[in-house]
Amino acid sequence: MNSLTPALDTLRISLHLASVAVWVGGQIVIAAIVPALRSEHRSALPLVAKGFARVAWPAFAVSVLTGMWSIMTVDVGSTSSGYQLAMMLKVLAVLLSGGAAAIHSAGSSTAAKAIGGSLGLVFALAAVVLGVLIRTGA
């Protein structure tokens, strides 16, 4: 172990948690304000969506990169089958969250936007729960 390891671990985990907070927390905030915007300030919806996307997609990219960095620090062969399953499910949940959010962003129909947005958040929350499970003893 070199002397930089604790500092790099702190940087990696901090960046991961901050980016996940933006990605997941931002989706929760957007889900909470969209109904009010839709009924009282419909013209603001595209501006809010674009503003969120400018922050959310880079945060998603950072969370994926720091997640891959975290996986590379683990000797997966020495982990339990429960850990490996939780990690595979987390990676799948992250990919599905990003894919569903992309469908939401690119979709033109109300159904694509509603289903993509909803599933994007559900899979993001699943990834958070799996991340906690992994850190606490999968």
N, C-alpha and C positions, 0 to 999 in steps of 0.2 A: 504494500500500500504506500503510495507516495504522499507527500505532504499536501498536494493539491486536491486529493480525493474528497475530503470533507467539504471544501469550498465548492468544488464542482458538483457534488451531490446536492448541496444547498441551492446552488444556482439552477440546476436541472429541475429539482422538485419545485422550487419557487416559481420558475417559469411555467412549469406544467400546471400547477394549481391556479396561477393567475389566469392563464389562457383558458383553462376549463371553466373558471368562474365567469369569464366574459362570454364564452360560447353558451354555456348552460344557463347561467343567470340572466344573460341578455335575452334568451328565448323566453324565459319565464316573464320577464318584464314586458317584452313585446306582446306576448299572449294576454297579459293583463290590460294593456292600454289599447289594443286594437279595437275591442268593442266600443269604447268611448270615441275613438277617432272615427270609426265607421259611422257612428250615429251623429256626431256633432262636427267633425272636421275631416270629412272624407278626402278632401284634396290634400291633406297632410300625409295620408298613408304612404304614397310613393316616396316622399321625402324621408319619412321615418325609416322605411324599409331600406332605402339606399344608404342612409346614414348608419344603420345597424350593420348592413352588409360590409361596409368599409372597415368596420372594427371586428365583426364576427368571423369573417373568412380568414383574415390573417391570424386571429386567435386560434381558430380551428387548425390551421397549418402548424402553428407553434405547438399546440397540444399533441398533434400527430408526431412531429419531429422529436419533441421531448419524451413522448411515450416510447418511440423507437429507441431513443438513447437509453431510456430506463430499461427496456428489455435487453439491450446489449450489455448491461451491467450485471445481469443475472446468469448464473450457470443453470440453464433450464433443465439440463439433464439430472441435476441433483435436487430438483424440486419435486414436490408430491404431485400425484395425478390430479388432485383437487386444485392445486395452484395452476397447473398447466391448463386444465379445463376452464377455470375462471379467466385466465389470461386470453385464451382463444375466444371465449365468449365476449370479453371486453373488446378485443380487436374487432370482432364482428359487429358489436354494438356501435363502435365508433364509425366503422365504415358505413353501416346502415344509417346512422344519424347524418353523416355528411351527404350520403346519397339522397336521403329523403329531403334534406334541406335544399339540396341542389334542384330537386324536382320542384319543390316549393318556389324557389327563386326563379327558375326558368319557366315554370308552368304558366299558362295563360288562362286556364279554366279555374273556376271557383273550387272544383273538386280537387284538382292538382295542388292548389295552394293550401286548401284545408287539410287534406290528407298528408301531403308532404310536410307541412309545418307541424302537424300533430305527431306524426311518426318521428320526425326529426328530434322533437323534444323527448318523446318517450324513450327512444334509443339512447339519447344523450344522458338521460337520467339513469338508464340501465347501466351505461358505461361508468357513471359515477359510483353507483352501488357496487359494481364489480370491482372497481378500483379500491374502494374501501375494504371489500372482502379480501382482495389480494394483499393489501398492506396489513390487515389485522389477523391473517392466518388461514388463508385458503389452503 
